[in-house]
Amino acid sequence: MNSRKLAGASAASVGAATAVAALLLGTLSGSAGEEPTASAFGIAAEGLLPIAPTPFVEAPPDGHKALLEVPGPHKDGIYVALLKVEAERFRSKATAVKVDVLGLRLKVIEATCENGHGDSSIISTDSEGKSSPYSGQTLDLSPVVKVEFNRQHRDHDKLTVDAAVISLLPGDRHGRALTQKDLNLFQSLASKQLKVPTMDQLQAAHAKSSSPAGEPTVDDLLGLLKKENPSLNTPKGGHEALEEIVISSASCREEHHEYHQGPPKEEAPPPQPVQAHLPVTH
């Protein structure tokens, strides 16, 4: 069993946890050229605050178990007390403990995958009960935040289960109207270094848009964010979000039993003696 554990310490940032993970993972993978049968990571993000999958493990095809545990990040609206990931032959699990991400507070978020099948479970801070969300279940908090539970993606014989996916300014809501409450929520979740426009500025920008009627929209907010923050890479459209965070992700392949020399051949039954009286002729 390959095992590495870092506990009883606090990571100053996501980068620190990533560096520790990278240092420890050198001994966890299988031999060169072997294809992993399972993998898992604790947290990853794309967009405004990129985070490489941390911690990350892969299971060697020889069946050895890989385990990694690190303190979670605490930076820019993202806090996780502990991230634990493990993988072995055709089986993986990722667990996040005491999660507070973009205002979503959960005790435990866990994804599991075994032999091409998977699920996720969540324990919230408001209830002691454990729930298994339906695949693709979405929590519509506002036009600025979307949470999807138990997102599953299959690629041939490989299944990936993302226990929770939190999107900031999700792409499928760019045309939705924004209220002052939505803008306040976005300000509370965004990085402190990000210059966020006021509602008056949004209303002025909306009045100059191609559809000036109604309330300002997420598109207006994205436009002003880019103007006020020139180095910001805002999404170009489609289903991209300003920030997408994945918590507890487990992947596994389906094991295929193959006969390299064909299926076993059926053997003929052994001969059985038969007692009979035969006439004797001379």
C-alpha positions in Angstrom: 0.0 0.0 0.0 1.3 3.4 -0.9 0.2 5.9 1.7 1.1 9.6 2.3 -0.6 11.7 5.0 -0.2 15.3 6.0 -2.3 16.2 9.0 -2.3 18.6 12.0 -1.1 21.5 9.9 -2.8 24.3 8.0 -2.1 25.2 4.4 -1.6 28.9 3.9 -3.1 28.8 0.4 -4.2 26.5 -2.4 -0.7 26.8 -3.8 0.8 25.4 -0.6 -1.4 22.4 -0.7 -0.7 21.8 -4.3 3.0 22.0 -3.7 2.8 19.4 -1.0 0.6 17.1 -3.1 3.0 17.3 -6.0 6.0 16.5 -3.7 4.3 13.4 -2.3 2.6 12.0 -5.4 5.9 11.0 -7.1 5.7 7.5 -5.6 2.0 6.9 -6.0 1.6 6.1 -9.6 2.2 2.7 -11.3 4.9 1.8 -13.8 5.5 3.9 -16.8 3.2 3.1 -19.7 0.5 1.5 -17.5 -3.0 3.0 -17.7 -4.5 3.9 -14.3 -7.8 2.1 -13.5 -9.0 4.7 -11.0 -8.3 8.3 -9.8 -9.6 10.9 -7.4 -9.1 14.5 -6.4 -10.4 16.8 -3.6 -10.8 20.2 -5.2 -10.2 21.9 -8.6 -11.3 25.1 -10.2 -11.3 26.9 -13.5 -11.8 30.5 -14.3 -11.3 33.4 -12.0 -9.2 31.5 -9.4 -7.6 28.4 -11.1 -6.8 25.5 -8.8 -5.1 22.4 -10.1 -6.7 19.1 -8.9 -5.6 19.0 -5.2 -4.8 16.5 -3.8 -4.8 14.0 -6.7 -4.1 10.3 -6.8 -4.1 7.5 -9.4 -4.4 3.8 -8.8 -1.7 1.7 -10.5 -3.2 -1.3 -12.4 -1.4 -3.7 -10.1 -4.0 -3.2 -7.4 -1.9 -1.2 -4.9 -3.7 1.4 -2.9 -2.9 5.1 -3.1 -3.9 7.4 -0.3 -3.3 11.1 0.2 -4.7 13.5 2.8 -4.0 17.2 3.0 -5.4 20.3 4.7 -7.9 22.1 2.5 -7.4 25.6 1.1 -8.6 28.8 2.8 -8.5 31.6 0.4 -10.9 34.0 -1.5 -14.2 32.5 -0.3 -13.0 28.9 -0.4 -12.5 26.9 2.8 -12.1 23.2 3.3 -10.9 21.7 6.6 -9.6 18.4 5.1 -9.4 16.7 1.7 -8.9 13.0 1.5 -8.6 11.0 -1.7 -7.9 7.3 -2.3 -7.7 5.0 -5.3 -7.1 1.3 -5.9 -7.8 -1.1 -8.7 -11.1 0.0 -10.4 -12.2 1.9 -7.2 -11.8 5.4 -5.9 -13.2 7.8 -3.3 -12.8 11.5 -2.6 -14.0 13.2 0.7 -14.1 16.8 1.7 -14.8 17.8 5.3 -16.2 21.1 6.6 -16.7 22.8 3.3 -17.5 26.5 2.9 -17.3 27.5 -0.8 -19.0 30.6 -2.2 -21.4 30.6 0.7 -22.3 26.9 0.5 -21.6 25.2 3.9 -21.5 21.4 4.1 -20.1 19.0 6.7 -19.0 16.2 4.3 -19.0 15.9 0.5 -18.1 12.5 -0.8 -17.8 10.9 -4.3 -17.3 7.2 -4.8 -16.7 5.1 -7.9 -16.3 1.4 -8.3 -16.0 -0.7 -11.5 -17.7 1.9 -13.7 -20.5 2.8 -11.3 -20.6 5.7 -8.9 -22.6 8.0 -6.6 -22.1 10.9 -4.2 -23.3 11.7 -0.7 -23.7 14.9 1.2 -24.1 15.8 4.9 -25.2 19.4 5.3 -24.7 21.6 8.3 -28.4 21.9 8.9 -29.2 18.2 9.2 -27.5 15.1 10.6 -29.1 13.0 7.8 -27.0 11.8 4.9 -28.4 12.2 1.4 -27.5 10.8 -2.0 -28.4 13.5 -4.6 -29.9 12.4 -7.9 -27.6 12.7 -10.8 -27.6 16.2 -12.1 -29.6 17.7 -9.3 -29.2 21.5 -9.4 -29.6 24.1 -6.6 -30.6 27.4 -8.2 -29.5 30.0 -5.6 -29.6 33.1 -7.9 -28.5 34.2 -11.3 -24.9 34.6 -9.9 -24.5 31.1 -8.3 -25.5 27.6 -9.3 -24.7 24.4 -7.5 -24.9 21.0 -9.2 -24.7 17.8 -7.2 -23.7 14.3 -8.3 -22.6 15.4 -11.8 -21.6 12.2 -13.7 -19.8 11.9 -17.0 -19.0 8.7 -18.9 -16.2 8.3 -21.5 -16.4 4.8 -22.9 -15.7 2.5 -19.9 -14.6 5.4 -17.6 -17.0 7.1 -15.2 -16.3 10.4 -13.4 -18.5 11.5 -10.4 -18.2 15.1 -9.2 -20.0 15.3 -5.9 -20.5 19.1 -6.0 -19.9 21.7 -8.7 -20.3 25.4 -7.8 -20.5 27.9 -10.6 -20.1 31.7 -10.2 -21.9 33.6 -13.0 -22.9 30.4 -14.8 -23.0 30.7 -18.6 -26.6 29.5 -19.0 -27.8 32.5 -17.0 -26.1 35.4 -18.7 -29.4 36.9 -19.9 -31.1 36.8 -16.5 -32.0 40.0 -14.7 -29.9 41.1 -11.6 -31.3 42.6 -8.5 -29.4 44.5 -5.8 -29.6 41.4 -3.6 -27.9 39.3 -6.4 -25.2 42.0 -6.8 -24.6 42.0 -3.0 -24.2 38.2 -3.1 -21.7 38.4 -5.9 -19.7 41.0 -4.1 -19.6 38.8 -1.0 -18.3 35.8 -3.0 -15.9 37.5 -5.4 -12.2 38.0 -4.7 -11.5 41.2 -2.7 -9.1 42.2 -5.4 -11.9 42.2 -8.0 -13.5 45.6 -8.8 -17.2 45.1 -8.8 -19.5 47.7 -10.3 -22.4 49.3 -8.4 -26.1 48.9 -9.3 -26.1 52.5 -10.6 -23.3 51.6 -13.0 -25.0 48.5 -14.1 -28.3 50.3 -14.8 -26.4 53.0 -16.8 -24.6 50.2 -18.9 -27.9 48.4 -19.4 -29.6 51.6 -20.7 -26.9 51.8 -23.5 -27.3 48.1 -24.4 -29.2 46.7 -27.4 -32.1 45.8 -25.1 -32.4 48.7 -22.7 -35.8 47.7 -21.3 -36.0 46.0 -17.9 -33.4 45.3 -15.2 -29.6 45.0 -15.7 -28.5 41.4 -16.6 -25.6 39.1 -15.9 -24.2 40.1 -19.3 -24.1 43.7 -18.2 -22.2 42.7 -15.1 -19.7 40.7 -17.1 -19.1 43.6 -19.4 -18.4 46.0 -16.6 -16.2 43.5 -14.8 -14.0 43.2 -17.9 -13.9 47.0 -18.2 -13.0 47.6 -14.6 -10.6 44.6 -14.5 -8.7 44.5 -17.8 -6.7 41.4 -16.9 -9.8 39.4 -16.1 -10.6 36.5 -18.4 -14.4 36.6 -18.6 -16.3 33.7 -20.3 -17.0 34.2 -24.0 -20.5 32.6 -23.8 -21.9 29.1 -24.0 -22.0 27.3 -20.7 -18.8 28.7 -19.3 -18.8 30.3 -15.9 -16.7 33.1 -14.4 -15.6 30.4 -11.9 -16.3 26.7 -11.6 -15.3 24.8 -8.6 -15.4 21.0 -8.3 -15.3 19.4 -4.9 -14.7 15.6 -4.4 -14.3 13.9 -7.7 -13.8 10.2 -8.2 -13.2 8.3 -11.5 -12.9 4.6 -12.3 -12.9 2.3 -15.2 -15.1 -0.8 -15.7 -13.1 -4.0 -15.3 -13.3 -6.3 -18.3 -12.5 -10.0 -17.9 -11.0 -11.2 -21.1 -9.9 -14.7 -22.1 -6.6 -14.3 -23.9 -6.8 -17.9 -25.2 -10.6 -18.0 -25.6 -13.1 -19.3 -23.2 -12.4 -22.6 -21.5 -13.5 -25.6 -23.5 -16.1 -28.0 -22.2 -14.6 -31.4 -21.3 -16.2 -34.6 -22.4 -17.7 -36.5 -19.4 -15.8 -39.5 -18.3 -17.0 -42.9 -19.6 -19.4 -44.7 -17.4 -19.5 -48.5 -17.3 -22.8 -50.0 -18.4 -24.0 -53.3 -17.0 -25.9 -55.5 -19.5 -26.6 -59.2 -20.2 -25.7 -60.1 -23.7 -26.6 -63.3 -25.4 -23.7 -65.7 -26.0 -23.4 -67.2 -29.5 -21.3 -70.1 -30.6 
